[in-house]
Amino acid sequence: MIRIDALWLAVQPLDMRSGADRLLASVVQVFGAAQAHHGYLFANASATRMKLLVHDGFGVWCAARRLNQGRFLWPHATSLGQATLALDRQQFDALVVGLPWQRLPQMQSITRI
């Protein structure tokens, strides 16, 4: 498997017709550089599709995911005030299946009955 030490999410939407080369150019533009063993996530404007670009130290891998129903819970740049976010593995796993990944810390404990 490909080793991913850090996951980064780009808040601004991206044209999903982009291939690996255009995604790599977007990574450099948005994040400053493509670091080895880092994954970079992008979504379209409607948040129904996402692409992941991973630099494995030798080259890049590109993966795509599409939801047939619903949307990914993608943050908006205006609500964050920043263009990128760091995700941990648990947040990434929740994001790709459409779960509320932003609320994972609150969901770890039950405080009301």
Residue frames as qw, qx, qy, qz and C-alpha x, y, z in Angstrom:
[[0.000, 0.887, 0.462, 0.000, 0.00, 0.00, 0.00],
 [0.320, 0.627, -0.046, 0.709, 0.98, 3.62, -0.42],
 [0.450, -0.390, -0.495, 0.632, 2.23, 5.26, 2.78],
 [0.029, -0.747, -0.220, -0.627, 0.41, 8.48, 3.68],
 [0.439, -0.156, -0.538, 0.702, 1.79, 10.35, 6.69],
 [0.073, 0.400, 0.295, -0.865, -0.35, 13.50, 6.37],
 [0.219, 0.565, 0.728, 0.320, -3.62, 14.38, 4.66],
 [0.039, -0.311, -0.059, 0.948, -4.48, 17.88, 3.47],
 [0.283, 0.657, 0.698, 0.028, -7.82, 19.18, 2.24],
 [0.134, 0.049, 0.231, 0.962, -8.11, 22.07, -0.23],
 [0.225, 0.493, 0.579, -0.609, -11.21, 24.12, 0.53],
 [0.358, 0.513, -0.215, -0.750, -11.64, 25.76, -2.90],
 [0.853, 0.297, 0.396, -0.165, -13.48, 23.62, -5.47],
 [0.170, -0.462, 0.692, 0.527, -11.57, 22.12, -8.40],
 [0.705, 0.375, -0.292, -0.527, -12.62, 21.04, -11.88],
 [0.779, -0.217, 0.580, -0.101, -12.85, 17.25, -11.67],
 [0.829, 0.559, -0.021, 0.020, -11.72, 16.89, -15.29],
 [0.019, -0.836, 0.543, -0.075, -8.24, 17.56, -13.93],
 [0.925, 0.115, -0.345, 0.113, -5.77, 14.74, -14.32],
 [0.793, -0.407, -0.152, 0.427, -2.69, 14.01, -12.24],
 [0.497, 0.211, 0.039, 0.841, -0.60, 16.77, -13.85],
 [0.152, -0.636, -0.166, -0.738, -3.18, 19.51, -13.27],
 [0.719, -0.644, -0.253, -0.072, -3.82, 18.21, -9.75],
 [0.746, -0.179, -0.128, 0.628, -0.10, 18.36, -9.04],
 [0.226, 0.409, 0.084, 0.880, -0.02, 21.96, -10.31],
 [0.453, -0.696, -0.238, -0.503, -2.96, 22.74, -7.99],
 [0.804, -0.466, -0.250, 0.272, -1.15, 21.15, -5.04],
 [0.566, 0.040, -0.057, 0.821, 1.91, 23.32, -5.67],
 [0.036, -0.533, -0.184, -0.825, -0.28, 26.42, -6.07],
 [0.593, -0.652, -0.235, -0.410, -2.48, 25.82, -3.00],
 [0.846, -0.515, -0.069, 0.118, -0.09, 24.06, -0.61],
 [0.129, -0.893, 0.405, 0.150, 3.25, 25.41, -1.80],
 [0.176, 0.477, -0.849, -0.145, 4.77, 22.00, -2.61],
 [0.916, -0.084, -0.261, -0.293, 3.89, 18.34, -2.91],
 [0.281, -0.612, 0.699, -0.242, 5.60, 16.67, 0.04],
 [0.444, 0.160, -0.875, -0.108, 6.54, 12.99, -0.08],
 [0.275, -0.250, -0.902, 0.218, 4.04, 10.70, 1.66],
 [0.210, 0.311, 0.365, -0.852, 1.39, 13.42, 1.86],
 [0.181, 0.476, 0.812, 0.285, -2.12, 13.17, 0.39],
 [0.084, 0.198, 0.012, -0.977, -4.01, 16.15, -1.01],
 [0.218, 0.504, 0.834, -0.053, -7.81, 16.17, -1.31],
 [0.138, 0.129, -0.213, -0.959, -9.88, 18.25, -3.72],
 [0.329, 0.477, 0.792, -0.192, -13.64, 18.33, -4.40],
 [0.135, 0.434, 0.519, 0.724, -15.84, 19.77, -7.12],
 [0.162, -0.265, 0.097, -0.946, -18.13, 22.76, -6.47],
 [0.715, -0.317, -0.230, -0.579, -21.14, 20.60, -5.62],
 [0.293, -0.475, 0.756, -0.342, -19.04, 18.31, -3.34],
 [0.930, 0.093, 0.140, -0.327, -20.29, 15.15, -5.05],
 [0.894, 0.325, -0.168, 0.258, -16.84, 14.14, -6.32],
 [0.379, -0.856, 0.335, 0.110, -13.39, 14.22, -4.81],
 [0.806, 0.452, -0.309, 0.227, -9.88, 13.46, -5.94],
 [0.668, -0.688, 0.236, 0.157, -6.88, 12.49, -3.86],
 [0.622, 0.667, -0.353, 0.211, -3.34, 13.06, -5.07],
 [0.782, -0.581, 0.187, 0.130, -0.56, 11.27, -3.17],
 [0.382, 0.759, -0.519, 0.095, 3.17, 11.85, -3.65],
 [0.965, -0.257, -0.052, 0.010, 4.87, 8.55, -2.75],
 [0.521, -0.671, 0.385, 0.361, 8.43, 9.87, -2.92],
 [0.458, -0.083, 0.684, 0.562, 8.94, 8.74, -6.53],
 [0.066, -0.254, -0.586, -0.767, 5.84, 9.94, -8.36],
 [0.396, 0.002, 0.310, -0.864, 2.20, 10.73, -7.84],
 [0.003, -0.301, -0.950, -0.081, -0.93, 8.61, -7.50],
 [0.343, -0.047, -0.040, -0.937, -4.39, 9.93, -8.26],
 [0.022, -0.315, -0.945, 0.081, -7.64, 8.43, -6.92],
 [0.309, -0.199, -0.187, -0.911, -11.22, 9.58, -7.45],
 [0.017, 0.322, 0.892, -0.316, -14.42, 9.03, -5.49],
 [0.284, -0.200, -0.325, -0.879, -17.97, 9.90, -6.49],
 [0.278, 0.198, 0.760, -0.553, -21.15, 9.80, -4.43],
 [0.038, -0.340, -0.787, -0.514, -24.27, 8.66, -6.26],
 [0.328, -0.785, -0.457, -0.258, -26.46, 10.27, -3.59],
 [0.512, -0.812, -0.128, 0.251, -25.77, 13.14, -1.23],
 [0.345, 0.845, -0.250, 0.323, -22.62, 15.19, -0.88],
 [0.669, -0.016, -0.445, 0.596, -19.31, 15.09, 0.89],
 [0.343, -0.897, -0.242, 0.140, -19.25, 17.35, 3.95],
 [0.616, 0.288, 0.021, 0.733, -16.78, 19.83, 2.51],
 [0.253, -0.669, -0.286, 0.638, -15.93, 23.05, 4.36],
 [0.358, 0.857, 0.250, 0.273, -16.39, 26.44, 2.73],
 [0.539, 0.243, -0.169, 0.789, -13.52, 28.92, 2.52],
 [0.171, -0.633, -0.029, -0.754, -15.67, 31.72, 3.92],
 [0.763, -0.587, -0.144, -0.227, -16.51, 29.77, 7.08],
 [0.884, -0.204, -0.116, 0.405, -12.88, 28.85, 7.73],
 [0.053, -0.972, 0.180, 0.139, -10.91, 31.88, 6.67],
 [0.327, -0.546, 0.709, 0.304, -8.22, 29.56, 5.28],
 [0.619, 0.452, -0.427, -0.479, -7.66, 27.64, 2.05],
 [0.611, 0.195, -0.767, 0.013, -6.44, 24.31, 3.49],
 [0.715, -0.513, 0.253, -0.402, -7.03, 21.96, 6.42],
 [0.169, 0.360, -0.913, 0.091, -5.03, 19.10, 7.88],
 [0.848, -0.196, -0.133, -0.474, -6.99, 15.89, 8.47],
 [0.343, -0.408, 0.835, -0.137, -6.16, 12.91, 10.62],
 [0.114, 0.056, -0.941, -0.314, -6.82, 9.36, 9.44],
 [0.115, 0.431, 0.831, -0.331, -10.11, 9.06, 11.32],
 [0.277, 0.633, 0.133, -0.711, -11.42, 12.29, 9.77],
 [0.217, 0.382, -0.671, -0.597, -10.35, 11.13, 6.31],
 [0.008, -0.127, -0.989, -0.070, -12.07, 7.76, 6.74],
 [0.195, 0.581, 0.632, -0.474, -15.30, 9.51, 7.79],
 [0.214, 0.592, -0.171, -0.758, -15.07, 12.08, 4.98],
 [0.151, 0.247, -0.791, -0.539, -14.76, 9.56, 2.15],
 [0.065, -0.328, -0.940, -0.063, -17.92, 7.72, 3.24],
 [0.170, -0.558, -0.376, -0.720, -19.91, 10.93, 3.74],
 [0.541, -0.597, -0.543, 0.236, -20.00, 11.06, 7.56],
 [0.105, -0.969, -0.030, -0.223, -19.76, 14.28, 9.63],
 [0.787, 0.120, -0.287, 0.532, -15.97, 14.21, 10.00],
 [0.084, 0.594, -0.207, 0.773, -15.81, 17.72, 11.52],
 [0.613, -0.546, 0.120, -0.559, -17.77, 16.51, 14.57],
 [0.793, 0.066, -0.594, 0.116, -15.73, 13.38, 15.36],
 [0.224, 0.224, -0.642, 0.698, -14.27, 14.73, 18.65],
 [0.481, -0.168, 0.267, -0.818, -17.77, 15.55, 19.97],
 [0.853, 0.010, -0.308, -0.423, -19.05, 12.13, 18.88],
 [0.472, 0.299, -0.781, 0.278, -16.41, 10.26, 20.93],
 [0.093, -0.118, -0.797, 0.585, -18.33, 10.64, 24.18],
 [0.288, -0.608, -0.613, -0.414, -22.00, 10.71, 25.12],
 [0.132, 0.078, -0.453, 0.878, -22.80, 13.52, 27.51],
 [0.498, 0.005, 0.170, -0.850, -26.63, 13.56, 27.37],
 [0.105, 0.165, 0.980, 0.026, -29.32, 10.95, 27.66]]
